[in-house]
Amino acid sequence: MGEIINLRQARKQKARIEKERQAGENRVLFGRSKAERERDRLTSEKTENFVAGHRREKPDDPGKR
């Protein structure tokens, strides 16, 4: 004979597990400290300035045309 389960409780348990999984993903994506965000911002700015400084031609102004 199979195990008898309460479907309402099973649904709630499944929802709790899914909610915890989503929370874990959010902690990875958005759970960075201010110092980490600042470091990443400075790194991207430094990279952009390096690339912009080595361009042969300046990008066209969109309003000039």
mmCIF file as gemmi writes it, N, C-alpha and C atoms, coordinates in Angstrom:
data_model
loop_
_atom_site.group_PDB
_atom_site.id
_atom_site.type_symbol
_atom_site.label_atom_id
_atom_site.label_alt_id
_atom_site.label_comp_id
_atom_site.label_asym_id
_atom_site.label_entity_id
_atom_site.label_seq_id
_atom_site.pdbx_PDB_ins_code
_atom_site.Cartn_x
_atom_site.Cartn_y
_atom_site.Cartn_z
_atom_site.occupancy
_atom_site.B_iso_or_equiv
_atom_site.pdbx_formal_charge
_atom_site.auth_seq_id
_atom_site.auth_asym_id
_atom_site.pdbx_PDB_model_num
ATOM 1 N N . MET Axp A 1 ? 0.833 -1.179 0 1 0 ? 1 A 1
ATOM 2 C CA . MET Axp A 1 ? 0 0 0 1 0 ? 1 A 1
ATOM 3 C C . MET Axp A 1 ? 0.887 1.255 0 1 0 ? 1 A 1
ATOM 4 N N . GLY Axp A 2 ? 0.489 2.27 -0.726 1 0 ? 2 A 1
ATOM 5 C CA . GLY Axp A 2 ? 1.276 3.49 -0.834 1 0 ? 2 A 1
ATOM 6 C C . GLY Axp A 2 ? 1.107 4.396 0.375 1 0 ? 2 A 1
ATOM 7 N N . GLU Axp A 3 ? 2.006 5.334 0.463 1 0 ? 3 A 1
ATOM 8 C CA . GLU Axp A 3 ? 1.959 6.296 1.575 1 0 ? 3 A 1
ATOM 9 C C . GLU Axp A 3 ? 0.888 7.347 1.289 1 0 ? 3 A 1
ATOM 10 N N . ILE Axp A 4 ? 0.104 7.66 2.281 1 0 ? 4 A 1
ATOM 11 C CA . ILE Axp A 4 ? -0.959 8.657 2.132 1 0 ? 4 A 1
ATOM 12 C C . ILE Axp A 4 ? -0.364 10.029 2.438 1 0 ? 4 A 1
ATOM 13 N N . ILE Axp A 5 ? -0.563 10.957 1.517 1 0 ? 5 A 1
ATOM 14 C CA . ILE Axp A 5 ? -0.049 12.311 1.719 1 0 ? 5 A 1
ATOM 15 C C . ILE Axp A 5 ? -1.185 13.312 1.608 1 0 ? 5 A 1
ATOM 16 N N . ASN Axp A 6 ? -1.037 14.413 2.294 1 0 ? 6 A 1
ATOM 17 C CA . ASN Axp A 6 ? -1.999 15.498 2.223 1 0 ? 6 A 1
ATOM 18 C C . ASN Axp A 6 ? -1.54 16.421 1.088 1 0 ? 6 A 1
ATOM 19 N N . LEU Axp A 7 ? -2.342 16.565 0.053 1 0 ? 7 A 1
ATOM 20 C CA . LEU Axp A 7 ? -1.938 17.35 -1.118 1 0 ? 7 A 1
ATOM 21 C C . LEU Axp A 7 ? -1.739 18.82 -0.782 1 0 ? 7 A 1
ATOM 22 N N . ARG Axp A 8 ? -2.521 19.346 0.131 1 0 ? 8 A 1
ATOM 23 C CA . ARG Axp A 8 ? -2.37 20.75 0.529 1 0 ? 8 A 1
ATOM 24 C C . ARG Axp A 8 ? -0.993 20.969 1.16 1 0 ? 8 A 1
ATOM 25 N N . GLN Axp A 9 ? -0.594 20.067 2.05 1 0 ? 9 A 1
ATOM 26 C CA . GLN Axp A 9 ? 0.706 20.19 2.694 1 0 ? 9 A 1
ATOM 27 C C . GLN Axp A 9 ? 1.84 19.985 1.689 1 0 ? 9 A 1
ATOM 28 N N . ALA Axp A 10 ? 1.659 19.072 0.762 1 0 ? 10 A 1
ATOM 29 C CA . ALA Axp A 10 ? 2.677 18.827 -0.261 1 0 ? 10 A 1
ATOM 30 C C . ALA Axp A 10 ? 2.856 20.057 -1.143 1 0 ? 10 A 1
ATOM 31 N N . ARG Axp A 11 ? 1.746 20.706 -1.512 1 0 ? 11 A 1
ATOM 32 C CA . ARG Axp A 11 ? 1.811 21.923 -2.33 1 0 ? 11 A 1
ATOM 33 C C . ARG Axp A 11 ? 2.539 23.033 -1.59 1 0 ? 11 A 1
ATOM 34 N N . LYS Axp A 12 ? 2.228 23.199 -0.305 1 0 ? 12 A 1
ATOM 35 C CA . LYS Axp A 12 ? 2.882 24.242 0.492 1 0 ? 12 A 1
ATOM 36 C C . LYS Axp A 12 ? 4.375 23.957 0.634 1 0 ? 12 A 1
ATOM 37 N N . GLN Axp A 13 ? 4.752 22.704 0.84 1 0 ? 13 A 1
ATOM 38 C CA . GLN Axp A 13 ? 6.164 22.345 0.96 1 0 ? 13 A 1
ATOM 39 C C . GLN Axp A 13 ? 6.904 22.627 -0.34 1 0 ? 13 A 1
ATOM 40 N N . LYS Axp A 14 ? 6.28 22.307 -1.461 1 0 ? 14 A 1
ATOM 41 C CA . LYS Axp A 14 ? 6.886 22.574 -2.768 1 0 ? 14 A 1
ATOM 42 C C . LYS Axp A 14 ? 7.082 24.076 -2.964 1 0 ? 14 A 1
ATOM 43 N N . ALA Axp A 15 ? 6.089 24.877 -2.552 1 0 ? 15 A 1
ATOM 44 C CA . ALA Axp A 15 ? 6.189 26.333 -2.677 1 0 ? 15 A 1
ATOM 45 C C . ALA Axp A 15 ? 7.311 26.867 -1.795 1 0 ? 15 A 1
ATOM 46 N N . ARG Axp A 16 ? 7.47 26.313 -0.588 1 0 ? 16 A 1
ATOM 47 C CA . ARG Axp A 16 ? 8.549 26.759 0.304 1 0 ? 16 A 1
ATOM 48 C C . ARG Axp A 16 ? 9.916 26.461 -0.3 1 0 ? 16 A 1
ATOM 49 N N . ILE Axp A 17 ? 10.051 25.275 -0.86 1 0 ? 17 A 1
ATOM 50 C CA . ILE Axp A 17 ? 11.334 24.9 -1.484 1 0 ? 17 A 1
ATOM 51 C C . ILE Axp A 17 ? 11.646 25.82 -2.66 1 0 ? 17 A 1
ATOM 52 N N . GLU Axp A 18 ? 10.653 26.106 -3.495 1 0 ? 18 A 1
ATOM 53 C CA . GLU Axp A 18 ? 10.85 26.998 -4.641 1 0 ? 18 A 1
ATOM 54 C C . GLU Axp A 18 ? 11.206 28.414 -4.189 1 0 ? 18 A 1
ATOM 55 N N . LYS Axp A 19 ? 10.544 28.879 -3.134 1 0 ? 19 A 1
ATOM 56 C CA . LYS Axp A 19 ? 10.819 30.216 -2.606 1 0 ? 19 A 1
ATOM 57 C C . LYS Axp A 19 ? 12.248 30.304 -2.068 1 0 ? 19 A 1
ATOM 58 N N . GLU Axp A 20 ? 12.714 29.269 -1.394 1 0 ? 20 A 1
ATOM 59 C CA . GLU Axp A 20 ? 14.08 29.249 -0.867 1 0 ? 20 A 1
ATOM 60 C C . GLU Axp A 20 ? 15.098 29.202 -2.004 1 0 ? 20 A 1
ATOM 61 N N . ARG Axp A 21 ? 14.794 28.442 -3.059 1 0 ? 21 A 1
ATOM 62 C CA . ARG Axp A 21 ? 15.69 28.39 -4.216 1 0 ? 21 A 1
ATOM 63 C C . ARG Axp A 21 ? 15.813 29.776 -4.86 1 0 ? 21 A 1
ATOM 64 N N . GLN Axp A 22 ? 14.678 30.462 -5.016 1 0 ? 22 A 1
ATOM 65 C CA . GLN Axp A 22 ? 14.678 31.805 -5.603 1 0 ? 22 A 1
ATOM 66 C C . GLN Axp A 22 ? 15.445 32.781 -4.718 1 0 ? 22 A 1
ATOM 67 N N . ALA Axp A 23 ? 15.284 32.651 -3.409 1 0 ? 23 A 1
ATOM 68 C CA . ALA Axp A 23 ? 16.007 33.53 -2.482 1 0 ? 23 A 1
ATOM 69 C C . ALA Axp A 23 ? 17.512 33.306 -2.604 1 0 ? 23 A 1
ATOM 70 N N . GLY Axp A 24 ? 17.916 32.067 -2.775 1 0 ? 24 A 1
ATOM 71 C CA . GLY Axp A 24 ? 19.34 31.772 -2.956 1 0 ? 24 A 1
ATOM 72 C C . GLY Axp A 24 ? 19.894 32.409 -4.221 1 0 ? 24 A 1
ATOM 73 N N . GLU Axp A 25 ? 19.133 32.334 -5.304 1 0 ? 25 A 1
ATOM 74 C CA . GLU Axp A 25 ? 19.57 32.979 -6.551 1 0 ? 25 A 1
ATOM 75 C C . GLU Axp A 25 ? 19.68 34.487 -6.365 1 0 ? 25 A 1
ATOM 76 N N . ASN Axp A 26 ? 18.706 35.089 -5.681 1 0 ? 26 A 1
ATOM 77 C CA . ASN Axp A 26 ? 18.732 36.538 -5.46 1 0 ? 26 A 1
ATOM 78 C C . ASN Axp A 26 ? 19.914 36.942 -4.592 1 0 ? 26 A 1
ATOM 79 N N . ARG Axp A 27 ? 20.26 36.118 -3.604 1 0 ? 27 A 1
ATOM 80 C CA . ARG Axp A 27 ? 21.417 36.44 -2.763 1 0 ? 27 A 1
ATOM 81 C C . ARG Axp A 27 ? 22.689 36.477 -3.595 1 0 ? 27 A 1
ATOM 82 N N . VAL Axp A 28 ? 22.789 35.564 -4.552 1 0 ? 28 A 1
ATOM 83 C CA . VAL Axp A 28 ? 23.969 35.543 -5.415 1 0 ? 28 A 1
ATOM 84 C C . VAL Axp A 28 ? 23.982 36.762 -6.336 1 0 ? 28 A 1
ATOM 85 N N . LEU Axp A 29 ? 22.829 37.088 -6.927 1 0 ? 29 A 1
ATOM 86 C CA . LEU Axp A 29 ? 22.776 38.176 -7.905 1 0 ? 29 A 1
ATOM 87 C C . LEU Axp A 29 ? 22.87 39.556 -7.259 1 0 ? 29 A 1
ATOM 88 N N . PHE Axp A 30 ? 22.152 39.775 -6.164 1 0 ? 30 A 1
ATOM 89 C CA . PHE Axp A 30 ? 22.022 41.118 -5.625 1 0 ? 30 A 1
ATOM 90 C C . PHE Axp A 30 ? 22.701 41.311 -4.271 1 0 ? 30 A 1
ATOM 91 N N . GLY Axp A 31 ? 23.225 40.269 -3.696 1 0 ? 31 A 1
ATOM 92 C CA . GLY Axp A 31 ? 23.779 40.366 -2.346 1 0 ? 31 A 1
ATOM 93 C C . GLY Axp A 31 ? 25.235 40.768 -2.324 1 0 ? 31 A 1
ATOM 94 N N . ARG Axp A 32 ? 25.552 41.876 -2.942 1 0 ? 32 A 1
ATOM 95 C CA . ARG Axp A 32 ? 26.938 42.342 -2.951 1 0 ? 32 A 1
ATOM 96 C C . ARG Axp A 32 ? 27.066 43.545 -2.035 1 0 ? 32 A 1
ATOM 97 N N . SER Axp A 33 ? 28.235 43.688 -1.442 1 0 ? 33 A 1
ATOM 98 C CA . SER Axp A 33 ? 28.458 44.815 -0.544 1 0 ? 33 A 1
ATOM 99 C C . SER Axp A 33 ? 28.708 46.086 -1.356 1 0 ? 33 A 1
ATOM 100 N N . LYS Axp A 34 ? 28.659 47.205 -0.679 1 0 ? 34 A 1
ATOM 101 C CA . LYS Axp A 34 ? 28.887 48.487 -1.343 1 0 ? 34 A 1
ATOM 102 C C . LYS Axp A 34 ? 30.304 48.54 -1.919 1 0 ? 34 A 1
ATOM 103 N N . ALA Axp A 35 ? 31.259 47.994 -1.19 1 0 ? 35 A 1
ATOM 104 C CA . ALA Axp A 35 ? 32.647 47.989 -1.658 1 0 ? 35 A 1
ATOM 105 C C . ALA Axp A 35 ? 32.79 47.163 -2.939 1 0 ? 35 A 1
ATOM 106 N N . GLU Axp A 36 ? 32.111 46.025 -3.006 1 0 ? 36 A 1
ATOM 107 C CA . GLU Axp A 36 ? 32.172 45.208 -4.217 1 0 ? 36 A 1
ATOM 108 C C . GLU Axp A 36 ? 31.552 45.923 -5.406 1 0 ? 36 A 1
ATOM 109 N N . ARG Axp A 37 ? 30.409 46.581 -5.197 1 0 ? 37 A 1
ATOM 110 C CA . ARG Axp A 37 ? 29.773 47.332 -6.288 1 0 ? 37 A 1
ATOM 111 C C . ARG Axp A 37 ? 30.675 48.47 -6.75 1 0 ? 37 A 1
ATOM 112 N N . GLU Axp A 38 ? 31.283 49.179 -5.815 1 0 ? 38 A 1
ATOM 113 C CA . GLU Axp A 38 ? 32.176 50.293 -6.159 1 0 ? 38 A 1
ATOM 114 C C . GLU Axp A 38 ? 33.391 49.788 -6.932 1 0 ? 38 A 1
ATOM 115 N N . ARG Axp A 39 ? 33.972 48.66 -6.497 1 0 ? 39 A 1
ATOM 116 C CA . ARG Axp A 39 ? 35.126 48.083 -7.179 1 0 ? 39 A 1
ATOM 117 C C . ARG Axp A 39 ? 34.768 47.719 -8.614 1 0 ? 39 A 1
ATOM 118 N N . ASP Axp A 40 ? 33.614 47.092 -8.814 1 0 ? 40 A 1
ATOM 119 C CA . ASP Axp A 40 ? 33.193 46.711 -10.156 1 0 ? 40 A 1
ATOM 120 C C . ASP Axp A 40 ? 32.927 47.935 -11.027 1 0 ? 40 A 1
ATOM 121 N N . ARG Axp A 41 ? 32.343 48.98 -10.44 1 0 ? 41 A 1
ATOM 122 C CA . ARG Axp A 41 ? 32.077 50.211 -11.188 1 0 ? 41 A 1
ATOM 123 C C . ARG Axp A 41 ? 33.385 50.85 -11.633 1 0 ? 41 A 1
ATOM 124 N N . LEU Axp A 42 ? 34.358 50.933 -10.728 1 0 ? 42 A 1
ATOM 125 C CA . LEU Axp A 42 ? 35.648 51.538 -11.066 1 0 ? 42 A 1
ATOM 126 C C . LEU Axp A 42 ? 36.383 50.72 -12.129 1 0 ? 42 A 1
ATOM 127 N N . THR Axp A 43 ? 36.308 49.414 -12.041 1 0 ? 43 A 1
ATOM 128 C CA . THR Axp A 43 ? 36.954 48.553 -13.027 1 0 ? 43 A 1
ATOM 129 C C . THR Axp A 43 ? 36.349 48.762 -14.406 1 0 ? 43 A 1
ATOM 130 N N . SER Axp A 44 ? 35.017 48.83 -14.471 1 0 ? 44 A 1
ATOM 131 C CA . SER Axp A 44 ? 34.375 49.022 -15.773 1 0 ? 44 A 1
ATOM 132 C C . SER Axp A 44 ? 34.675 50.408 -16.337 1 0 ? 44 A 1
ATOM 133 N N . GLU Axp A 45 ? 34.713 51.437 -15.483 1 0 ? 45 A 1
ATOM 134 C CA . GLU Axp A 45 ? 35.06 52.786 -15.954 1 0 ? 45 A 1
ATOM 135 C C . GLU Axp A 45 ? 36.491 52.82 -16.477 1 0 ? 45 A 1
ATOM 136 N N . LYS Axp A 46 ? 37.406 52.183 -15.766 1 0 ? 46 A 1
ATOM 137 C CA . LYS Axp A 46 ? 38.811 52.159 -16.181 1 0 ? 46 A 1
ATOM 138 C C . LYS Axp A 46 ? 38.958 51.471 -17.537 1 0 ? 46 A 1
ATOM 139 N N . THR Axp A 47 ? 38.237 50.365 -17.71 1 0 ? 47 A 1
ATOM 140 C CA . THR Axp A 47 ? 38.285 49.645 -18.979 1 0 ? 47 A 1
ATOM 141 C C . THR Axp A 47 ? 37.716 50.494 -20.109 1 0 ? 47 A 1
ATOM 142 N N . GLU Axp A 48 ? 36.585 51.137 -19.859 1 0 ? 48 A 1
ATOM 143 C CA . GLU Axp A 48 ? 35.964 51.979 -20.882 1 0 ? 48 A 1
ATOM 144 C C . GLU Axp A 48 ? 36.875 53.146 -21.261 1 0 ? 48 A 1
ATOM 145 N N . ASN Axp A 49 ? 37.49 53.784 -20.28 1 0 ? 49 A 1
ATOM 146 C CA . ASN Axp A 49 ? 38.399 54.895 -20.566 1 0 ? 49 A 1
ATOM 147 C C . ASN Axp A 49 ? 39.616 54.428 -21.351 1 0 ? 49 A 1
ATOM 148 N N . PHE Axp A 50 ? 40.123 53.242 -21.053 1 0 ? 50 A 1
ATOM 149 C CA . PHE Axp A 50 ? 41.269 52.7 -21.77 1 0 ? 50 A 1
ATOM 150 C C . PHE Axp A 50 ? 40.922 52.484 -23.242 1 0 ? 50 A 1
ATOM 151 N N . VAL Axp A 51 ? 39.764 51.883 -23.481 1 0 ? 51 A 1
ATOM 152 C CA . VAL Axp A 51 ? 39.336 51.621 -24.856 1 0 ? 51 A 1
ATOM 153 C C . VAL Axp A 51 ? 39.065 52.941 -25.582 1 0 ? 51 A 1
ATOM 154 N N . ALA Axp A 52 ? 38.404 53.876 -24.927 1 0 ? 52 A 1
ATOM 155 C CA . ALA Axp A 52 ? 38.086 55.159 -25.556 1 0 ? 52 A 1
ATOM 156 C C . ALA Axp A 52 ? 39.363 55.941 -25.878 1 0 ? 52 A 1
ATOM 157 N N . GLY Axp A 53 ? 40.376 55.821 -25.053 1 0 ? 53 A 1
ATOM 158 C CA . GLY Axp A 53 ? 41.625 56.538 -25.291 1 0 ? 53 A 1
ATOM 159 C C . GLY Axp A 53 ? 42.43 55.98 -26.436 1 0 ? 53 A 1
ATOM 160 N N . HIS Axp A 54 ? 42.152 54.765 -26.86 1 0 ? 54 A 1
ATOM 161 C CA . HIS Axp A 54 ? 42.913 54.15 -27.929 1 0 ? 54 A 1
ATOM 162 C C . HIS Axp A 54 ? 42.147 54.07 -29.247 1 0 ? 54 A 1
ATOM 163 N N . ARG Axp A 55 ? 41.052 54.779 -29.332 1 0 ? 55 A 1
ATOM 164 C CA . ARG Axp A 55 ? 40.301 54.818 -30.591 1 0 ? 55 A 1
ATOM 165 C C . ARG Axp A 55 ? 41.015 55.731 -31.574 1 0 ? 55 A 1
ATOM 166 N N . ARG Axp A 56 ? 40.967 55.363 -32.836 1 0 ? 56 A 1
ATOM 167 C CA . ARG Axp A 56 ? 41.601 56.189 -33.865 1 0 ? 56 A 1
ATOM 168 C C . ARG Axp A 56 ? 40.749 57.396 -34.198 1 0 ? 56 A 1
ATOM 169 N N . GLU Axp A 57 ? 39.437 57.195 -34.232 1 0 ? 57 A 1
ATOM 170 C CA . GLU Axp A 57 ? 38.521 58.287 -34.556 1 0 ? 57 A 1
ATOM 171 C C . GLU Axp A 57 ? 37.523 58.45 -33.429 1 0 ? 57 A 1
ATOM 172 N N . LYS Axp A 58 ? 37.076 59.655 -33.244 1 0 ? 58 A 1
ATOM 173 C CA . LYS Axp A 58 ? 36.049 59.92 -32.247 1 0 ? 58 A 1
ATOM 174 C C . LYS Axp A 58 ? 34.707 59.433 -32.774 1 0 ? 58 A 1
ATOM 175 N N . PRO Axp A 59 ? 33.862 58.911 -31.916 1 0 ? 59 A 1
ATOM 176 C CA . PRO Axp A 59 ? 32.523 58.512 -32.398 1 0 ? 59 A 1
ATOM 177 C C . PRO Axp A 59 ? 31.728 59.736 -32.844 1 0 ? 59 A 1
ATOM 178 N N . ASP Axp A 60 ? 30.931 59.552 -33.895 1 0 ? 60 A 1
ATOM 179 C CA . ASP Axp A 60 ? 30.125 60.673 -34.412 1 0 ? 60 A 1
ATOM 180 C C . ASP Axp A 60 ? 29.095 61.092 -33.394 1 0 ? 60 A 1
ATOM 181 N N . ASP Axp A 61 ? 28.815 62.399 -33.38 1 0 ? 61 A 1
ATOM 182 C CA . ASP Axp A 61 ? 27.748 62.897 -32.524 1 0 ? 61 A 1
ATOM 183 C C . ASP Axp A 61 ? 26.421 62.553 -33.182 1 0 ? 61 A 1
ATOM 184 N N . PRO Axp A 62 ? 25.463 62.008 -32.419 1 0 ? 62 A 1
ATOM 185 C CA . PRO Axp A 62 ? 24.167 61.67 -33.03 1 0 ? 62 A 1
ATOM 186 C C . PRO Axp A 62 ? 23.392 62.906 -33.486 1 0 ? 62 A 1
ATOM 187 N N . GLY Axp A 63 ? 23.63 64.072 -32.902 1 0 ? 63 A 1
ATOM 188 C CA . GLY Axp A 63 ? 22.909 65.279 -33.274 1 0 ? 63 A 1
ATOM 189 C C . GLY Axp A 63 ? 23.479 65.986 -34.49 1 0 ? 63 A 1
ATOM 190 N N . LYS Axp A 64 ? 24.675 65.632 -34.934 1 0 ? 64 A 1
ATOM 191 C CA . LYS Axp A 64 ? 25.341 66.299 -36.045 1 0 ? 64 A 1
ATOM 192 C C . LYS Axp A 64 ? 24.707 65.978 -37.401 1 0 ? 64 A 1
ATOM 193 N N . ARG Axp A 65 ? 24.175 64.831 -37.571 1 0 ? 65 A 1
ATOM 194 C CA . ARG Axp A 65 ? 23.68 64.405 -38.886 1 0 ? 65 A 1
ATOM 195 C C . ARG Axp A 65 ? 22.476 65.117 -39.281 1 0 ? 65 A 1
